Amino acid sequence: MIIEVFGKGCHRCHATRDNAIKALKELNLKEGEDAIVNHITDITLFAGRGVILTPTVIIDGVKMSEGRVPETPEIKQWIKDKLPGK
């Protein structure tokens, strides 16, 4: 699973990335093994992925949220929904 957080590096973007990592830990998934969390800060990549507002979370190519900081429980549900055999 690839979780991408798009944002220029503001506190909201960092909070979103932190929430994604916390969600993985709470689901007993290992970052780097079960899922990769990438923080995309290069704004030249935003338009090509359909990112207009930040932070944006994309999981396995699907935009899950944009322009807000999703809370950990919400991200956990997104991850659970993407797991095989859910």
Phi and psi restraints in degrees (range 20) as a CNS / XPLOR table:
assign (resid 1 and name C) (resid 2 and name N)
       (resid 2 and name CA) (resid 2 and name C) 1.0 -117.6 20.0 2
assign (resid 2 and name N) (resid 2 and name CA)
       (resid 2 and name C) (resid 3 and name N) 1.0 120.7 20.0 2
assign (resid 2 and name C) (resid 3 and name N)
       (resid 3 and name CA) (resid 3 and name C) 1.0 -109.0 20.0 2
assign (resid 3 and name N) (resid 3 and name CA)
       (resid 3 and name C) (resid 4 and name N) 1.0 121.0 20.0 2
assign (resid 3 and name C) (resid 4 and name N)
       (resid 4 and name CA) (resid 4 and name C) 1.0 -114.6 20.0 2
assign (resid 4 and name N) (resid 4 and name CA)
       (resid 4 and name C) (resid 5 and name N) 1.0 129.7 20.0 2
assign (resid 4 and name C) (resid 5 and name N)
       (resid 5 and name CA) (resid 5 and name C) 1.0 -111.5 20.0 2
assign (resid 5 and name N) (resid 5 and name CA)
       (resid 5 and name C) (resid 6 and name N) 1.0 118.9 20.0 2
assign (resid 5 and name C) (resid 6 and name N)
       (resid 6 and name CA) (resid 6 and name C) 1.0 -100.7 20.0 2
assign (resid 6 and name N) (resid 6 and name CA)
       (resid 6 and name C) (resid 7 and name N) 1.0 128.6 20.0 2
assign (resid 6 and name C) (resid 7 and name N)
       (resid 7 and name CA) (resid 7 and name C) 1.0 175.0 20.0 2
assign (resid 7 and name N) (resid 7 and name CA)
       (resid 7 and name C) (resid 8 and name N) 1.0 154.5 20.0 2
assign (resid 7 and name C) (resid 8 and name N)
       (resid 8 and name CA) (resid 8 and name C) 1.0 -75.3 20.0 2
assign (resid 8 and name N) (resid 8 and name CA)
       (resid 8 and name C) (resid 9 and name N) 1.0 -6.9 20.0 2
assign (resid 8 and name C) (resid 9 and name N)
       (resid 9 and name CA) (resid 9 and name C) 1.0 114.2 20.0 2
assign (resid 9 and name N) (resid 9 and name CA)
       (resid 9 and name C) (resid 10 and name N) 1.0 14.9 20.0 2
assign (resid 9 and name C) (resid 10 and name N)
       (resid 10 and name CA) (resid 10 and name C) 1.0 -73.7 20.0 2
assign (resid 10 and name N) (resid 10 and name CA)
       (resid 10 and name C) (resid 11 and name N) 1.0 172.8 20.0 2
assign (resid 10 and name C) (resid 11 and name N)
       (resid 11 and name CA) (resid 11 and name C) 1.0 -62.4 20.0 2
assign (resid 11 and name N) (resid 11 and name CA)
       (resid 11 and name C) (resid 12 and name N) 1.0 -32.0 20.0 2
assign (resid 11 and name C) (resid 12 and name N)
       (resid 12 and name CA) (resid 12 and name C) 1.0 -66.9 20.0 2
assign (resid 12 and name N) (resid 12 and name CA)
       (resid 12 and name C) (resid 13 and name N) 1.0 -38.8 20.0 2
assign (resid 12 and name C) (resid 13 and name N)
       (resid 13 and name CA) (resid 13 and name C) 1.0 -68.8 20.0 2
assign (resid 13 and name N) (resid 13 and name CA)
       (resid 13 and name C) (resid 14 and name N) 1.0 -41.5 20.0 2
assign (resid 13 and name C) (resid 14 and name N)
       (resid 14 and name CA) (resid 14 and name C) 1.0 -64.5 20.0 2
assign (resid 14 and name N) (resid 14 and name CA)
       (resid 14 and name C) (resid 15 and name N) 1.0 -39.0 20.0 2
assign (resid 14 and name C) (resid 15 and name N)
       (resid 15 and name CA) (resid 15 and name C) 1.0 -63.6 20.0 2
assign (resid 15 and name N) (resid 15 and name CA)
       (resid 15 and name C) (resid 16 and name N) 1.0 -38.4 20.0 2
assign (resid 15 and name C) (resid 16 and name N)
       (resid 16 and name CA) (resid 16 and name C) 1.0 -65.2 20.0 2
assign (resid 16 and name N) (resid 16 and name CA)
       (resid 16 and name C) (resid 17 and name N) 1.0 -44.9 20.0 2
assign (resid 16 and name C) (resid 17 and name N)
       (resid 17 and name CA) (resid 17 and name C) 1.0 -62.3 20.0 2
assign (resid 17 and name N) (resid 17 and name CA)
       (resid 17 and name C) (resid 18 and name N) 1.0 -44.3 20.0 2
assign (resid 17 and name C) (resid 18 and name N)
       (resid 18 and name CA) (resid 18 and name C) 1.0 -60.4 20.0 2
assign (resid 18 and name N) (resid 18 and name CA)
       (resid 18 and name C) (resid 19 and name N) 1.0 -40.5 20.0 2
assign (resid 18 and name C) (resid 19 and name N)
       (resid 19 and name CA) (resid 19 and name C) 1.0 -65.0 20.0 2
assign (resid 19 and name N) (resid 19 and name CA)
       (resid 19 and name C) (resid 20 and name N) 1.0 -37.2 20.0 2
assign (resid 19 and name C) (resid 20 and name N)
       (resid 20 and name CA) (resid 20 and name C) 1.0 -65.3 20.0 2
assign (resid 20 and name N) (resid 20 and name CA)
       (resid 20 and name C) (resid 21 and name N) 1.0 -43.1 20.0 2
assign (resid 20 and name C) (resid 21 and name N)
       (resid 21 and name CA) (resid 21 and name C) 1.0 -66.0 20.0 2
assign (resid 21 and name N) (resid 21 and name CA)
       (resid 21 and name C) (resid 22 and name N) 1.0 -41.1 20.0 2
assign (resid 21 and name C) (resid 22 and name N)
       (resid 22 and name CA) (resid 22 and name C) 1.0 -62.5 20.0 2
assign (resid 22 and name N) (resid 22 and name CA)
       (resid 22 and name C) (resid 23 and name N) 1.0 -40.7 20.0 2
assign (resid 22 and name C) (resid 23 and name N)
       (resid 23 and name CA) (resid 23 and name C) 1.0 -61.0 20.0 2
assign (resid 23 and name N) (resid 23 and name CA)
       (resid 23 and name C) (resid 24 and name N) 1.0 -42.6 20.0 2
assign (resid 23 and name C) (resid 24 and name N)
       (resid 24 and name CA) (resid 24 and name C) 1.0 -60.7 20.0 2
assign (resid 24 and name N) (resid 24 and name CA)
       (resid 24 and name C) (resid 25 and name N) 1.0 -46.3 20.0 2
assign (resid 24 and name C) (resid 25 and name N)
       (resid 25 and name CA) (resid 25 and name C) 1.0 -61.0 20.0 2
assign (resid 25 and name N) (resid 25 and name CA)
       (resid 25 and name C) (resid 26 and name N) 1.0 -43.3 20.0 2
assign (resid 25 and name C) (resid 26 and name N)
       (resid 26 and name CA) (resid 26 and name C) 1.0 -65.8 20.0 2
assign (resid 26 and name N) (resid 26 and name CA)
       (resid 26 and name C) (resid 27 and name N) 1.0 -24.0 20.0 2
assign (resid 26 and name C) (resid 27 and name N)
       (resid 27 and name CA) (resid 27 and name C) 1.0 -93.4 20.0 2
assign (resid 27 and name N) (resid 27 and name CA)
       (resid 27 and name C) (resid 28 and name N) 1.0 7.4 20.0 2
assign (resid 27 and name C) (resid 28 and name N)
       (resid 28 and name CA) (resid 28 and name C) 1.0 58.8 20.0 2
assign (resid 28 and name N) (resid 28 and name CA)
       (resid 28 and name C) (resid 29 and name N) 1.0 36.1 20.0 2
assign (resid 28 and name C) (resid 29 and name N)
       (resid 29 and name CA) (resid 29 and name C) 1.0 -106.1 20.0 2
assign (resid 29 and name N) (resid 29 and name CA)
       (resid 29 and name C) (resid 30 and name N) 1.0 145.2 20.0 2
assign (resid 29 and name C) (resid 30 and name N)
       (resid 30 and name CA) (resid 30 and name C) 1.0 -100.9 20.0 2
assign (resid 30 and name N) (resid 30 and name CA)
       (resid 30 and name C) (resid 31 and name N) 1.0 126.5 20.0 2
assign (resid 30 and name C) (resid 31 and name N)
       (resid 31 and name CA) (resid 31 and name C) 1.0 -66.4 20.0 2
assign (resid 31 and name N) (resid 31 and name CA)
       (resid 31 and name C) (resid 32 and name N) 1.0 131.8 20.0 2
assign (resid 31 and name C) (resid 32 and name N)
       (resid 32 and name CA) (resid 32 and name C) 1.0 96.5 20.0 2
assign (resid 32 and name N) (resid 32 and name CA)
       (resid 32 and name C) (resid 33 and name N) 1.0 -21.8 20.0 2
assign (resid 32 and name C) (resid 33 and name N)
       (resid 33 and name CA) (resid 33 and name C) 1.0 -111.9 20.0 2
assign (resid 33 and name N) (resid 33 and name CA)
       (resid 33 and name C) (resid 34 and name N) 1.0 -61.4 20.0 2
assign (resid 33 and name C) (resid 34 and name N)
       (resid 34 and name CA) (resid 34 and name C) 1.0 -82.7 20.0 2
assign (resid 34 and name N) (resid 34 and name CA)
       (resid 34 and name C) (resid 35 and name N) 1.0 -28.6 20.0 2
assign (resid 34 and name C) (resid 35 and name N)
       (resid 35 and name CA) (resid 35 and name C) 1.0 -153.7 20.0 2
assign (resid 35 and name N) (resid 35 and name CA)
       (resid 35 and name C) (resid 36 and name N) 1.0 150.8 20.0 2
assign (resid 35 and name C) (resid 36 and name N)
       (resid 36 and name CA) (resid 36 and name C) 1.0 -114.5 20.0 2
assign (resid 36 and name N) (resid 36 and name CA)
       (resid 36 and name C) (resid 37 and name N) 1.0 130.3 20.0 2
assign (resid 36 and name C) (resid 37 and name N)
       (resid 37 and name CA) (resid 37 and name C) 1.0 -109.4 20.0 2
assign (resid 37 and name N) (resid 37 and name CA)
       (resid 37 and name C) (resid 38 and name N) 1.0 115.7 20.0 2
assign (resid 37 and name C) (resid 38 and name N)
       (resid 38 and name CA) (resid 38 and name C) 1.0 -110.3 20.0 2
assign (resid 38 and name N) (resid 38 and name CA)
       (resid 38 and name C) (resid 39 and name N) 1.0 132.6 20.0 2
assign (resid 38 and name C) (resid 39 and name N)
       (resid 39 and name CA) (resid 39 and name C) 1.0 -102.5 20.0 2
assign (resid 39 and name N) (resid 39 and name CA)
       (resid 39 and name C) (resid 40 and name N) 1.0 110.4 20.0 2
assign (resid 39 and name C) (resid 40 and name N)
       (resid 40 and name CA) (resid 40 and name C) 1.0 -93.4 20.0 2
assign (resid 40 and name N) (resid 40 and name CA)
       (resid 40 and name C) (resid 41 and name N) 1.0 113.7 20.0 2
assign (resid 40 and name C) (resid 41 and name N)
       (resid 41 and name CA) (resid 41 and name C) 1.0 -109.5 20.0 2
assign (resid 41 and name N) (resid 41 and name CA)
       (resid 41 and name C) (resid 42 and name N) 1.0 -9.4 20.0 2
assign (resid 41 and name C) (resid 42 and name N)
       (resid 42 and name CA) (resid 42 and name C) 1.0 -78.4 20.0 2
assign (resid 42 and name N) (resid 42 and name CA)
       (resid 42 and name C) (resid 43 and name N) 1.0 105.7 20.0 2
assign (resid 42 and name C) (resid 43 and name N)
       (resid 43 and name CA) (resid 43 and name C) 1.0 -64.2 20.0 2
assign (resid 43 and name N) (resid 43 and name CA)
       (resid 43 and name C) (resid 44 and name N) 1.0 -17.7 20.0 2
assign (resid 43 and name C) (resid 44 and name N)
       (resid 44 and name CA) (resid 44 and name C) 1.0 -69.2 20.0 2
assign (resid 44 and name N) (resid 44 and name CA)
       (resid 44 and name C) (resid 45 and name N) 1.0 -17.9 20.0 2
assign (resid 44 and name C) (resid 45 and name N)
       (resid 45 and name CA) (resid 45 and name C) 1.0 -89.5 20.0 2
assign (resid 45 and name N) (resid 45 and name CA)
       (resid 45 and name C) (resid 46 and name N) 1.0 -15.8 20.0 2
assign (resid 45 and name C) (resid 46 and name N)
       (resid 46 and name CA) (resid 46 and name C) 1.0 -60.9 20.0 2
assign (resid 46 and name N) (resid 46 and name CA)
       (resid 46 and name C) (resid 47 and name N) 1.0 -52.8 20.0 2
assign (resid 46 and name C) (resid 47 and name N)
       (resid 47 and name CA) (resid 47 and name C) 1.0 -60.6 20.0 2
assign (resid 47 and name N) (resid 47 and name CA)
       (resid 47 and name C) (resid 48 and name N) 1.0 -40.4 20.0 2
assign (resid 47 and name C) (resid 48 and name N)
       (resid 48 and name CA) (resid 48 and name C) 1.0 -63.8 20.0 2
assign (resid 48 and name N) (resid 48 and name CA)
       (resid 48 and name C) (resid 49 and name N) 1.0 -20.1 20.0 2
assign (resid 48 and name C) (resid 49 and name N)
       (resid 49 and name CA) (resid 49 and name C) 1.0 -105.3 20.0 2
assign (resid 49 and name N) (resid 49 and name CA)
       (resid 49 and name C) (resid 50 and name N) 1.0 5.2 20.0 2
assign (resid 49 and name C) (resid 50 and name N)
       (resid 50 and name CA) (resid 50 and name C) 1.0 79.0 20.0 2
assign (resid 50 and name N) (resid 50 and name CA)
       (resid 50 and name C) (resid 51 and name N) 1.0 20.8 20.0 2
assign (resid 50 and name C) (resid 51 and name N)
       (resid 51 and name CA) (resid 51 and name C) 1.0 -86.8 20.0 2
assign (resid 51 and name N) (resid 51 and name CA)
       (resid 51 and name C) (resid 52 and name N) 1.0 123.3 20.0 2
assign (resid 51 and name C) (resid 52 and name N)
       (resid 52 and name CA) (resid 52 and name C) 1.0 -111.4 20.0 2
assign (resid 52 and name N) (resid 52 and name CA)
       (resid 52 and name C) (resid 53 and name N) 1.0 -47.4 20.0 2
assign (resid 52 and name C) (resid 53 and name N)
       (resid 53 and name CA) (resid 53 and name C) 1.0 -113.8 20.0 2
assign (resid 53 and name N) (resid 53 and name CA)
       (resid 53 and name C) (resid 54 and name N) 1.0 149.3 20.0 2
assign (resid 53 and name C) (resid 54 and name N)
       (resid 54 and name CA) (resid 54 and name C) 1.0 -118.4 20.0 2
assign (resid 54 and name N) (resid 54 and name CA)
       (resid 54 and name C) (resid 55 and name N) 1.0 154.6 20.0 2
assign (resid 54 and name C) (resid 55 and name N)
       (resid 55 and name CA) (resid 55 and name C) 1.0 -74.0 20.0 2
assign (resid 55 and name N) (resid 55 and name CA)
       (resid 55 and name C) (resid 56 and name N) 1.0 151.9 20.0 2
assign (resid 55 and name C) (resid 56 and name N)
       (resid 56 and name CA) (resid 56 and name C) 1.0 -124.6 20.0 2
assign (resid 56 and name N) (resid 56 and name CA)
       (resid 56 and name C) (resid 57 and name N) 1.0 138.8 20.0 2
assign (resid 56 and name C) (resid 57 and name N)
       (resid 57 and name CA) (resid 57 and name C) 1.0 -114.7 20.0 2
assign (resid 57 and name N) (resid 57 and name CA)
       (resid 57 and name C) (resid 58 and name N) 1.0 126.3 20.0 2
assign (resid 57 and name C) (resid 58 and name N)
       (resid 58 and name CA) (resid 58 and name C) 1.0 -122.8 20.0 2
assign (resid 58 and name N) (resid 58 and name CA)
       (resid 58 and name C) (resid 59 and name N) 1.0 125.9 20.0 2
assign (resid 58 and name C) (resid 59 and name N)
       (resid 59 and name CA) (resid 59 and name C) 1.0 -116.8 20.0 2
assign (resid 59 and name N) (resid 59 and name CA)
       (resid 59 and name C) (resid 60 and name N) 1.0 122.0 20.0 2
assign (resid 59 and name C) (resid 60 and name N)
       (resid 60 and name CA) (resid 60 and name C) 1.0 48.5 20.0 2
assign (resid 60 and name N) (resid 60 and name CA)
       (resid 60 and name C) (resid 61 and name N) 1.0 42.5 20.0 2
assign (resid 60 and name C) (resid 61 and name N)
       (resid 61 and name CA) (resid 61 and name C) 1.0 85.1 20.0 2
assign (resid 61 and name N) (resid 61 and name CA)
       (resid 61 and name C) (resid 62 and name N) 1.0 0.0 20.0 2
assign (resid 61 and name C) (resid 62 and name N)
       (resid 62 and name CA) (resid 62 and name C) 1.0 -111.4 20.0 2
assign (resid 62 and name N) (resid 62 and name CA)
       (resid 62 and name C) (resid 63 and name N) 1.0 123.9 20.0 2
assign (resid 62 and name C) (resid 63 and name N)
       (resid 63 and name CA) (resid 63 and name C) 1.0 -69.3 20.0 2
assign (resid 63 and name N) (resid 63 and name CA)
       (resid 63 and name C) (resid 64 and name N) 1.0 122.3 20.0 2
assign (resid 63 and name C) (resid 64 and name N)
       (resid 64 and name CA) (resid 64 and name C) 1.0 -100.4 20.0 2
assign (resid 64 and name N) (resid 64 and name CA)
       (resid 64 and name C) (resid 65 and name N) 1.0 -34.6 20.0 2
assign (resid 64 and name C) (resid 65 and name N)
       (resid 65 and name CA) (resid 65 and name C) 1.0 -156.9 20.0 2
assign (resid 65 and name N) (resid 65 and name CA)
       (resid 65 and name C) (resid 66 and name N) 1.0 159.5 20.0 2
assign (resid 65 and name C) (resid 66 and name N)
       (resid 66 and name CA) (resid 66 and name C) 1.0 -152.7 20.0 2
assign (resid 66 and name N) (resid 66 and name CA)
       (resid 66 and name C) (resid 67 and name N) 1.0 134.7 20.0 2
assign (resid 66 and name C) (resid 67 and name N)
       (resid 67 and name CA) (resid 67 and name C) 1.0 79.8 20.0 2
assign (resid 67 and name N) (resid 67 and name CA)
       (resid 67 and name C) (resid 68 and name N) 1.0 13.9 20.0 2
assign (resid 67 and name C) (resid 68 and name N)
       (resid 68 and name CA) (resid 68 and name C) 1.0 -153.1 20.0 2
assign (resid 68 and name N) (resid 68 and name CA)
       (resid 68 and name C) (resid 69 and name N) 1.0 164.7 20.0 2
assign (resid 68 and name C) (resid 69 and name N)
       (resid 69 and name CA) (resid 69 and name C) 1.0 -97.5 20.0 2
assign (resid 69 and name N) (resid 69 and name CA)
       (resid 69 and name C) (resid 70 and name N) 1.0 106.7 20.0 2
assign (resid 69 and name C) (resid 70 and name N)
       (resid 70 and name CA) (resid 70 and name C) 1.0 -72.7 20.0 2
assign (resid 70 and name N) (resid 70 and name CA)
       (resid 70 and name C) (resid 71 and name N) 1.0 141.9 20.0 2
assign (resid 70 and name C) (resid 71 and name N)
       (resid 71 and name CA) (resid 71 and name C) 1.0 -76.8 20.0 2
assign (resid 71 and name N) (resid 71 and name CA)
       (resid 71 and name C) (resid 72 and name N) 1.0 158.6 20.0 2
assign (resid 71 and name C) (resid 72 and name N)
       (resid 72 and name CA) (resid 72 and name C) 1.0 -54.8 20.0 2
assign (resid 72 and name N) (resid 72 and name CA)
       (resid 72 and name C) (resid 73 and name N) 1.0 -46.7 20.0 2
assign (resid 72 and name C) (resid 73 and name N)
       (resid 73 and name CA) (resid 73 and name C) 1.0 -58.7 20.0 2
assign (resid 73 and name N) (resid 73 and name CA)
       (resid 73 and name C) (resid 74 and name N) 1.0 -36.0 20.0 2
assign (resid 73 and name C) (resid 74 and name N)
       (resid 74 and name CA) (resid 74 and name C) 1.0 -66.8 20.0 2
assign (resid 74 and name N) (resid 74 and name CA)
       (resid 74 and name C) (resid 75 and name N) 1.0 -44.3 20.0 2
assign (resid 74 and name C) (resid 75 and name N)
       (resid 75 and name CA) (resid 75 and name C) 1.0 -64.9 20.0 2
assign (resid 75 and name N) (resid 75 and name CA)
       (resid 75 and name C) (resid 76 and name N) 1.0 -38.8 20.0 2
assign (resid 75 and name C) (resid 76 and name N)
       (resid 76 and name CA) (resid 76 and name C) 1.0 -57.3 20.0 2
assign (resid 76 and name N) (resid 76 and name CA)
       (resid 76 and name C) (resid 77 and name N) 1.0 -42.7 20.0 2
assign (resid 76 and name C) (resid 77 and name N)
       (resid 77 and name CA) (resid 77 and name C) 1.0 -65.0 20.0 2
assign (resid 77 and name N) (resid 77 and name CA)
       (resid 77 and name C) (resid 78 and name N) 1.0 -41.3 20.0 2
assign (resid 77 and name C) (resid 78 and name N)
       (resid 78 and name CA) (resid 78 and name C) 1.0 -59.5 20.0 2
assign (resid 78 and name N) (resid 78 and name CA)
       (resid 78 and name C) (resid 79 and name N) 1.0 -44.3 20.0 2
assign (resid 78 and name C) (resid 79 and name N)
       (resid 79 and name CA) (resid 79 and name C) 1.0 -64.4 20.0 2
assign (resid 79 and name N) (resid 79 and name CA)
       (resid 79 and name C) (resid 80 and name N) 1.0 -45.7 20.0 2
assign (resid 79 and name C) (resid 80 and name N)
       (resid 80 and name CA) (resid 80 and name C) 1.0 -58.9 20.0 2
assign (resid 80 and name N) (resid 80 and name CA)
       (resid 80 and name C) (resid 81 and name N) 1.0 -40.7 20.0 2
assign (resid 80 and name C) (resid 81 and name N)
       (resid 81 and name CA) (resid 81 and name C) 1.0 -64.6 20.0 2
assign (resid 81 and name N) (resid 81 and name CA)
       (resid 81 and name C) (resid 82 and name N) 1.0 -25.3 20.0 2
assign (resid 81 and name C) (resid 82 and name N)
       (resid 82 and name CA) (resid 82 and name C) 1.0 -91.5 20.0 2
assign (resid 82 and name N) (resid 82 and name CA)
       (resid 82 and name C) (resid 83 and name N) 1.0 -12.1 20.0 2
assign (resid 82 and name C) (resid 83 and name N)
       (resid 83 and name CA) (resid 83 and name C) 1.0 -70.4 20.0 2
assign (resid 83 and name N) (resid 83 and name CA)
       (resid 83 and name C) (resid 84 and name N) 1.0 141.8 20.0 2
assign (resid 83 and name C) (resid 84 and name N)
       (resid 84 and name CA) (resid 84 and name C) 1.0 -63.4 20.0 2
assign (resid 84 and name N) (resid 84 and name CA)
       (resid 84 and name C) (resid 85 and name N) 1.0 139.6 20.0 2
assign (resid 84 and name C) (resid 85 and name N)
       (resid 85 and name CA) (resid 85 and name C) 1.0 67.6 20.0 2
assign (resid 85 and name N) (resid 85 and name CA)
       (resid 85 and name C) (resid 86 and name N) 1.0 29.7 20.0 2
